[in-house]
């Protein structure tokens, strides 16, 4: 059957954007080309842009619309609202020509023939300029779900057409230089996926915050996907690492559980004669369900597979890598996952410059509010709370917008805000998406921002401290450093970075480093796990109050040991992924006994020591009966990182190993828990931070693959200075001749034995002369704090040139 104004997905491809808009063209492209590869796309059809112009001509409304729009000032919010409303009324009141109406209803009949009489529909707008490289019309026009009969379909179609003149859409056209009446609207009519009975969400084939391209980022929640898209809830989130996935590994890289307070479902009571038709409604999610992830790991793998195939397909067509933004839905009836939309990602994919920009606070003050950070910037300004669209015209340029949530109607004021803070939403909500497009910081999911913050309060919005964003009291000073990475020369000495916080890993991935030289477990254990490993192994030894705290952290559905293994493995893998396939040297836990005691349940398992700095720490713990089981959990987590998650770039490192025999005992214990040096390419380094490591370096070289000089502890033990003591701090000097001699002996000893030599202490970050000294020694690598990397590279380039000269 041939139609003039209706085109089914099997007739459409990406080249048909002018006819059916970006959404429909993309659905047709995927339906035709990717279903054979296992990517499930529900069938449907597009009502073309020709139908849109046909209706306008048939009803002779162009003149009326011109009169309303030709001289409009979109920045006049009152005028925009008044004229936009009148435009929508004109379009909605149009009569549909009989031949067009017949085609739409015949298309619906064909879908009923394919899927059964009980099919319901999703009716979605698809602007002809939508998802073009120049602008994304995503979220500008309306969507209607759970459409189940002819009358509802025709009504939803007209509502979609009129949404081409929403306030937000008019303003967006103005901002992007589009003629108001020459952006035509096509409409998608497709099988409704019954995610109201399951879950849905969005995903990207790139990290939306950092632009890190090696991951798929997935957001999801229960019910229909509009809550995730609109940002009215805090969703679950997952990452999958594309290179290891393509190598055959199937593991979630990292996950975060969201609050998922609401679930959007179908509304059975619909009245077409009521202008405010509501096809869906929100219901509260049961408390137990909120604490569970909305999809399984198997579902995450299916989605990752879809995302990679979709990105690969569009990249081949474009002849360059094309990150994608996709919407997905899981059908509660058949249990399958479907892609219901895909478009090019329009923010980070444009950031292809070689400039590396860092923002840093010069001071801090009281934290007023915190939530999920969006972007990597800082901003200051006066708080202005907006409760609803009627107050938008009161907002002034440079203010900090604070709201419960935002919708596309708010975009005219969002573009003049210095920062955005919302109570609700995750990193793919409306406020997050728009703030990225605008290049301003945002904090979403802050929960109580509208209650805590007051109008005219001076605040600083910080999104540069990891996954969490903070609102500080007052306008704090900060600095911006901008470096052209294209001008940096490559050094012969390998430059690596020290990193402990997985939240910072992706944002630091663009630094020109040769890997991570020191990944600290302690941050992950302290910030993510929070519980002493032995307390998770022997919870029966805890008092009742501590048992309750541990149970609240772990949850009812996870084994206590698995909790530790999952959190640690995903934290380490996230760091390793940011430099993959370059090496990532992971130091096994190096808490002192007093630091371990501070963990939940820790006091029961830790001794009280007068000087923990040189007490029960590092290697001495690992084979000791008091901690071996805890070390076993660490080993199991690292085995999972390498063998199950695919990060064979992870090198393990043993800290504070006093004697050669102790080192051998540790290796034997590691082997007992499945980590055998040399197996699956496993290398094991040792920290060179005790004088005995230097004195007996030939013997240590027989059992370890490399050395990383810890200049902090080596200084402490060479000079006999407690580095935690303020009283003798004047005697703590990393540049002392004795310390320098120890470092020289360590580097030459490693070379003599054909072992790797590196340094991961503070000295080369703080002192350029130490970095120069190390280069002259011929050290293999230096691992620096991230904020010192670029400056030190510049210094080392000069030193290496001097050597050649």
N, C-alpha and C positions, 0 to 999 in steps of 0.2 A: 504494500500500500504506500502510495507516494503522497506526501503532504507539501504544501507551499510554505507554511509558517511553523511547522513542527519538524524537528530533526532529532532522531533517536541517537543515543550515544555511539552506536556502531557506525553512524554516518559522519561522526565529528572527529576532528583532530586539533592539535594545538595551533594549526594555521588558520583556524576558523574564529579567532578571537573577535574580529570585526563583526561577524555574523551573530555569535552567541555569547560573547563575553569570555573572560578568562576562566571562570568557574566551570562553565559548560564545556569549553574547549578542552580543558584539562581532564575533566571526567571522561570525555570521549576518547582522548588520547590514551588514558590509562585503560579504559574498558577494552579498546581495540588491541593494545600492545602488551599489556601487563597481566591480564587475566590468565593468559597461557603460562605465565611464569609463577602463578600461584597468588598473585595480589588480587584480593577479592574486592570488586567494585559493584555496587548495586546498579541494576539497569534503570534507565529513565530516558527522558527526552528534554530538549530545550525548545521553548517557545522563543523564536528568534527576535533579533532587534528589528527586523523588517515588520514584524507584527506590532512592535511598539510605535513605529512611525505611521503604520497603517491606522492604528487607533487614533493617534493625534490628528491625522488628516481627516479621518472619517468624522471626528467630532469637532474639527476646526477650532482647536484650542491653542495653537501656537501663538497667535496674536495676543491672547490674554496672558499667557505665560511671559511673553516678551515684555509686556507692560509692567509686570510685577518684578522682573529680574534684571532688565537691562541697566537700570540705574541704582541697583541695590548696593548698599554698603554692608558687606557681611560682618564687619567688626562692630556694627551697631546691633547689639544683641536683641534689643526690643524690636527693631525693624525686621531683623532676620526671622525672629519667631513669628511675627505677624504675617509677613509675606510668604514664608515657607508653609504655614498652615493653609493659607488660601490656595497656593499651588497644589498642595496635596488634595484638597477638596475638589479642585477642578479635574484632576486626573482620576480620582476615585469615582467621580460621578459620571465618567464617560460610559457610553454604551459600547459593548463589545459587538463587532460585526458578526453576523450569523455564521459566515464561512469560517472565521477564526475560532469562534466558540465551538463549532462542530469539530474542527481538527483537534482542539485541546481535549475534548471529551472522548474522541475516538482514540487518542493517544493513551488516555487513562484506561479505556477498555482493553487495549493491547497489553498493558501492564497487568490488569486483572486476569487476563487470559494466561499470562506467564506465571504469575505468583499466587493466583487464587482470589476469590471474591472478597476475602477479608483483608486484603492489602490496604495499608494506609500510606500516605505520601508525605514527603518533605518537599515543600515549595520554597525555593530560595532565589534571591535576586542575583543576577550576574551582569554587571555593567560592562559595556563594550571596551572601556579603558581599564577595567579591573585587572589587577595582577600584571599589568604591563611593567616593563623594566623602569619606566619613569615614575610610576605611582601605583600604590596599592589601594584599591577601593574597599579592601577588606573591612567589614563591620560598618560600612557606610549605609547599606541598604538592608531591607528587612528579610526575615526568614519566618516561615510558618510551618509548624510540624503537626503531625497527627491529622492530616486532612483525609477524610474517609468517604466523601461523596461528591457528586458533580457540583452541587451548589457551593459547598465549601471550597472546592478547587477554583472555581471561577472567581469567587470572592477573594481568595488568597492571592490569585494572580493579579487582580486589580490593586490590592493593597501593596504588593511588591512594586508595581509600576509607580504608584504614588510615592513610594519611599525614595524614589530618585530625587525627590525634592524635600527630604528632611533637612532640618537646619544644618546638621553635621555634613550632609552630602553637598549642600550648596556651598558651604564654607570650604570644604575640601576641594571642590572644583575650582573655586576662586584661588586658593593657595597654590594649586598646581597648574594654573593657567588653562583650564579646560573651559570651553564654551558650555554654559549651563544647559543649553538645549541641543548640544551635539554629543553629549554622552548618553547613548541609548541604552535601554535596559532589555536584556534577555532574561528569561525566567527558567530556572531548573525545576523540573517535576520528576522526582525519583522515588523509588521504593524506600519507605521509611524503615530504617533498621531499628529493631525493638530494644534499643539500649536503655529504655526506661525500665526494663527488667534486668539490666546488667550494668554496664559502665561504658564510658566514652571519654574522649579528650582530644588533645592536640599533641603533635610531635614535630620535631625539627631535626634535620640531618646536620645540625651544627649546634654548638652551644650558644644560646642566644645572648648570654652575658658577655662572653669573652671573644666570641668568634672562633673558638677552638673547633677545628673542622673534623677531628677524628672521632667524634661521638655522635650518637643519636640521643636526643633529649626528649623524654616522654612525660606528659602530664595526664592525669586521669582522675575521674571521680565517678561515683555512682549515678546512674540515670542518664538523661539526655545531656548532650555536650554543651548546651548553651551556658550553663553555670561556669564551666571552665573557660569558655571563650570570653564571656562577659566579665569574669573575675569576681563573681559574687561569693565564691568559696575558696578555701585553701586546699588545693588538690594534692594527691600523691605525685611524686616525681621519681623518675628512673633515668639512669644513663646506661648506655651500652657502647663499648669501644669498638669502632668499626674495623680497624686492622686485625685485631685478634678474633673478632666474629668471622671475618672473611677467611681467617686461617683455620676455622673450624671449631673454635671455642664457643661455648654457650653459657655465658654467665652475666648477671647484672653487675655492671661496674660499680654503681653506687645507687642508693635509694633513700628516699625521705618520705615518711608518712605524713599526710596532710590531715587537717581537721575534718574536711568533707562534711560540713554541718548540714547541708541541704542536698536533696535529690530531686531533680526535675522529672516529673512523670506526666502522662497524658491527662488532660482534663475532660471528663466525660460529659460535662454540662456546658454546651456551646449554644450561643444564640446569635445567629448571623445578623439579625436585625439590630443587635447591640453594636454600636460603633467600636466599643472596646472589646473585641473578640479575644478571648484567651483560650488558645488551644492546649496550653500546658499549665502546670502549676507546680509549685515547690512544696515538698513535705520534709519534715525533719528526719535525719538519719539516726537510727538506733545507736546508742553509745558504744555497744560492743562492735558494731559494724565499722564505726569511725576508727577504731583502733586496729582494724585489719586493712591490708592493702586491697585496693579495688580490683586488681588483676593479679594473676599468678605470674611467676617467673617465666613459665612457658608462653603466656600471652605476651610478655615483654619481648621474648625472642621472636615471636611472630611479627610483632610491630617493627622491631629492628630490621628484620629481613625485608619487610615492605619498604621501610624508609630507604634502605641502601639500594634496593632495586629501582625505586622511583627516582632517587637522585642520580643513579647511574644512567637511567634511560634519558632523563632530561639533559644531563650533562653531555651525553653523546650527541643529542640533537643540536645542542648549542655550541659544541666543540670547545667547551670550557666547563670547569666544575661549577655546578649550579646547585647550591644548597636549597632545600625545599622545606616548606611549611605545610603540614598536613593535618587534617582532621580525621579521627578514627572513631568507630563505634563497634561495640560488641553486641551481637544480637542475643537476647535472652532466650529466644525460641530455638535457634539452631546451634548456639554456642560459638559461632564463627565471628571473626573480626573483619570488618570492612573499612576501606578507605572511602570517605565521603567527600573529600576535597583535597586538592594539592595545588600549591602555588609557589612561585619562587620566594624564598626568604629575602626580605627587602632592606634589612638594616645592616647586619654584620657582613653580609656578602658584598656590600659596597665598600667596606672598610679595608681596602686592599693596599693602603699606603704602607710605607716602611717606617713610619714614625711610631715611636714607643713613648706613651705619655703616662706619667704617674702623678697622682695627687697625694699629698701627705699633710696631715694636721700638724701644726707646730705645738699645739697644746690640746688638752681635753677638759671637759667640764662635766656636770651632772648629766647622765643619760635620762632623758624624759620619756622616750618611746623607742622601741626597737621592733623590727620586722624583717622581711626578706628584702635584701638589697637588689636593686635593678640598676645596671650600669656600673661604671668604675670611676665615679666623679664625686666631688664635694660641691655644696652650694650653701649660701646663707640667704636669709630673707625674713620678712615678717609673716607670721602665720595668718592665713585667711581661710576660715572654715566655710564651706559651701554645703548646704543641706539639700537643695534641689535646684532644678534648672531655672526657677523663677528668680534666683539670686545671682545668676551668672554675670549679669551686667554690672555687678558691684565689684568684681574682681579687678585688681590693678596689676600692671606689668611688674615683674620682679618679685611678686609675693610667692610664698610657699603655699600651694594648694593643699588643703587638708579636707578629706571627705570620707564618707563611709565606703563608697566605691565610685567609679566613674563609668560613663557610657559614652558612645560616640557623640552624643549631643553636647558633651562638655568640651570637645576639642578646640573650639574657638578660644577658650581661656587657657587651656592646657599649654598651648603654644607660647603663651607669654609668661608662664610660671617659671620661677627659678628652680623649683623642685616640686615633687608630688608625693603626698603621704596618704595612704588609704587604710582603713580598718581591715578590709577584706581583700582577697585575691592572692594568686600565686604568680610565678614569674612569667606566665603567658596570659595573664588577664589583660583587660583593655588598658588600664593605666600603665602597666609594664610595657606593653607593645608600643604605645604612643610615646612614652618617655624615651624609649630607645630611638624611635624615629626622630625625635626632637633633640636627642643628645643631652638630656638633662637627667640628673639622678632622681630615683624614686624609691620609696620604701612601701611595700605592699604587705598585706596581712598583718598590720601592726595592732590589730584587735581593738585597742582603746584610744587611738590617737585623737579622735574627736572629743573624747572626754577629758584627756590629760592636757592637751594643748589649747591655748587660749588665743583669741584674735589679737593681733599686733605683738605677740611674743616674738622676740628675735631668736632665731634658732639656726643651728648648723646641721645640715643633712649630709651624713657621711655614708657613702657606699663603697668605701675602699678598704674595708677591714674583713673581707671574707663574705660568706653567705649571708650573714646578718648585717642589716643596715641600722644605724643609730642616729637618733635625733638628739643633739646636744643643746643644752641651754646656752643661749647667747650666740653672737656672731664671732666665731673663732677664726684665728688666722690660719691660713694654709698656703702651701706652695705647689706649683706645678712644674714638673721637669719634662721637657720634650726633647727626644733624641731621634735623629735621623739614622735609623739602623743601616740604611744603604751606604752610609759613609764609614761604618765600622769595618776595620780590616780584621782578617782572621788571624788568630794567634797560634803559634806552634804548641805552646803549653795549653792543655785542655782546661777550659773554664767551665766549672760546674756551679750549681747553686745548692745552698742549704734550704731545706723546706720541711716543715712539720705539719702545716695546716692544709688538709686536702681542699678546703674551700678556696684557697688561693691558687691551686695548681693550674687550672685552665687559664686564668688571667695572666699567669706568669709564663705560659707556654711559648709566647712570642719572643721571650728574651733569647738572645743569641748564645745559648749555652750548649755544652756537649753532654749534658745529662744532669742528674741530681747526685751530688757527692755525699750528701748526708740527709737522709729522710729519717726524722726522729719519730719513733713510735709513741713517745710519751704524750705528745699533744693529742693523738687519737685516743689513747687510753683515758686521758684526763678529761677531754672535752666530749667525746662521743660515747665511751663505755662507762666511765665514772665509777665503776665497781672494781674492787680488788679482784684479780683473777682467782685467787684461792677462795674468796668468798663465793664466787660463782660455782666453784667445784665442790665446796663444802658448806652450802647454805644452812645446813642444820646447826652449825656452830654459831650462827648469828643470833643476836637478841631479837625479840619480836618486832620492835620498832624498825630495826634495820632490815629485817626480812620483808616488811611491808614496802619499804623504800625500794629495795632491790626488785621486788615483784612488780611494782609500779613502772619501773624503768624497763624491765625485760618484757613485760606483758604476759598474758596467759597462754599464748599459743607458741611460744618459742622455748626450746631447751636452753638452760642457762649457759652451758658451754658453747652452744651454737651461737648464742647472742654475742659472746666475746669474739668468736672466730669470724662471724660475718662482719661485725663492725670493724675489726682490725684489718681483715683482708680487703674489704672494700675501700677503707681509707688509704691503705698502702697502694692498692691497685690504681686508685685515682691519681695519686702522685706519680706513680710509674707510667701511667698512660700519657701524662703531659709531656714526657720526653721520649716516649717509645719511638724507635727501637734503641735509642741511646741508653747507656747504663743508668740504673737508679740504685744507689748504695743505701740499703736499709739497715740502720743500726737496731739491733735487738734492744729490748727495754733497758734503760739506764737510770731509772729512778733510784734515789737513795731511800733508805728505810723510812726516814721521816716523811718523804714525799709519797711513798707507797701507803704509809699509815693514814694519809689524808684522804685516800680514796674510800668510797663507801665500803664499810666492813673491814678496812685495812688494819685498824688498831689491834684486832684480834690476832692477826697473822704476822705482825712486824715486831722486831725487837726494839727496845729503846736504846739508842747509841749516843754516846757523848759527842762523837765526831763522825756523823754519817758519811761525810765527804770521802773518807778513806776507810769506810766500814763495809757493810754487807751490801755491795752494789755490783752491777755488771756481771762478769763471768763467774764470780764466786757464788752467785745465786743459782745459776742455771742447773748445775748437777747436784745441788744441795737438797736434802730431803725437805727442808722448809719451803722450797719454792719450785722444785723440779716439775711438779704437775702444772704450775702456772706457766713455766717455760714451755712445757709441752703444748699448751694452748697457743702460745706464740708461734711455735714451730708448725703446728697444724694449719694455722692461718697463713703462714708464709708458703707452705706447701700448696695450699689452695690457690694463692696468688700466682705461683709459677706453673703448677701442673694443670689446674682446672680453669684458671682465668687466662692463662697464656702469656703472662708477663715474665718471660725468661730473661728479660733485661734486668731483673732484680738480682742484685748481688747482696748477700747478707754480711753483716759486720758485727764482730763481737767487741763490746766495750770493756775497758778496765780489766784486762786479762793480765794478772800479776805474774804467772809462771807458765812455762812451756807445758808442764804436766796439766795445769788447770785448763789450758787451751785444748789439749787432747781430750780431756774429760768432757769438755763442752761439745766437741765434734762428735764424740761417741754418743752423747745424750741427744744431739740433733739427729743422728742416724737412727736412734731408737724411735724417734717420732717421724721418721720418713724423709728427713733432709740429709742426704748423703753427698758430701763434697765430691764434685766431679760428675755426679749423676744428673742427667738432663742439663748438662752445662753449668751446674751450680758452682759458683765461686764463693769462697768465704774469706773476707778480709778481717783484719784485726785492727783495733785502734792502737796507734803507737802513742801512748800518753803517759807511760810509766817508765822511768829510767831503765828498768830491767828489760823493757821491750827493745830499747836501743842497744843496751849492752849485749843482749843475747839475740840480736836480730837474725844472725845466721841460723840459730836453732828455731826461732819462730817461723822463719821462711820455709822450713821443711813441712810445716803443717798448715800454713795459711797462704793464700794466693796474692795477697797484697796488704799494704799498710796505709792507713790514713792517720796522719799526725794530728792529734788533738792538742793544739797549742795551749789551750786553757789549762787542762790538767797537767800537761807536761811542764808548764811554767810553775804551777803550784807545787809539784813534787820535786822539781829540780831545785827550786829556791826554798822549799819548806814553808810556803806561805799558804794559809787557808784562804782560798779565793772568795769564801763567803764572809770573811772577817773584815769589817770596816776599819778596825783598829790598826791592822798591819797592811792595809791596802796600798800604802806608799811603797811597800817592798815588792808588790806584785808587778813585774815588768817583763812583758813578753819579748822585749828586744834585748834583754840581758845577754851578755856574751856567752854565759854558760848555757842558756836556753838555745841560742843560735847554734852553739857547738853541738848540742844534742840533736837538733834538727838536721844539721849537716851530716852527722854520723848516721842518722836514720835514712836519709835519702841515698847516701852512698852505699849503705848496707843493703837497701832494697835493690839498687842497681846491680850490686855485686852478685846478688842471688837471683837476678832476673824476675824480680817481683815488682808489681805496681807500687808507685809511691805517690801519695797525695796528701793534701792538708785540708782540714775542714774546721779549723779553729778560727777565732776572731781576728787573729793578728793580720793576715793579708788584707782583710776587709778594712781594718782601721788604719794600717800603716803602709803607705806605698813603698817605703824602703824595705819592708819585710817581703812584699811581693817581688820586688826587684832581686833581693837576695835569693829567693826561691827559684826564680827563673834562671839565675846564674848557676845555681846548683844543678839545674836540669831536672827539676821535679816534674812528674808526669802530669799532674792535675792540681788545680786549686779549686776548692768549693767555697763559695762566698755567699754572704747574705744577699738576697735579691736586689736590695737597694744599692749594693756596691758593685754589681756585675759590670755595668756599662763603664763606670769610672775606672775600674780596675783593668778592664780590657784595653782601654785607651792607654793606661800606664804601661801595660805589658807589651803592647805593640811598640811603644817607644823603646823599651828595654831590649826587646828582641832585635830591633833595627840597630841599636847601639852595638849589640853582640856581633852582628854581621859586619858592621863598619869597622 
